[in-house]
Amino acid sequence: MQRAGSETLFTAVEKVEILALPDNCVFITDPNTDPANRSALAKLAIDHSVSLDQTAIVVGAFDHINIIHHPKPLVLRVIEVVPPEPPKIYHMVEQVLSYADLPPILLELETIDLRNLADTVAPEAYLVPCRSGGLTDLSAPVYFLDERPKHRQNWTLLGCERSLQFHRHYYGNEPPRVEMCPRKLLNPDEKATILKCCLLEYDIEQEGNVMIVPWGSDLKIIEKALRQLSRDVAYA
């Protein structure tokens, strides 16, 4: 709606644009949805089977009302290793989408289970990057690289290139290794994807539709990655 140029409370309407007629609207009430959040509106619309040619009218938190017209969010695959669970980067992306001014994004989680990777070998012992990952119950004794075991064991390293670099520094050699880096294990396709790699420390990298963030990313880095990816992929 376009009003005539006036500072008065009531003034003439000069132009009206109709986005959707009643037959093409879906009315949704959900007090748990923030109607000011584009991603939240998009998820609610998809959950209620609102089609691409429809408009959702949402009564959300605090009885505030908003619409999402022809919902078509960017579907973003989040690839993350587990344990720990829930995956950290997925939780961080959810956090950013709860407050950042971004185009609508719908998340799909794809996990790489380190326990399954460990089961592909049968070593005398495992060496894993850190105890905080929660990877303790495997088919052989488990050692933790961040604790720098005093005595080198006949272990297989479940880790990435960075862990291998630490092992070379601590022990002067390379053990057998099972790759766990999401960047290395990714099967490239057309899906928009975000994943992490510990070879990055302070910035992000983009390879086509894939955004790579540092293993130790903070929310600011995640927001930067989502903003760049949504711009380059959704509107390319």
Secondary structure, DSSP 8 states (H G I E B T S, - for coil): -EE-S--SSS--EEE------GGGEEEEE-TTS-TT-HHHHHHHHHHTT--TT-EEEEE-GGG-EEEEES---EEEEEEEEESSSS-HHHHHHHHHHHHS----EEEEEEEEEHHHHHTT---SEEEES-GGG-----SS-EEEGGG--SS--SEEEEE-HHHHHHHHHHHSS---EEE--HHHH----SSEEEEEETT--SS-EEETTEEEEETT--HHHHHHHHHHHIIIIIT-
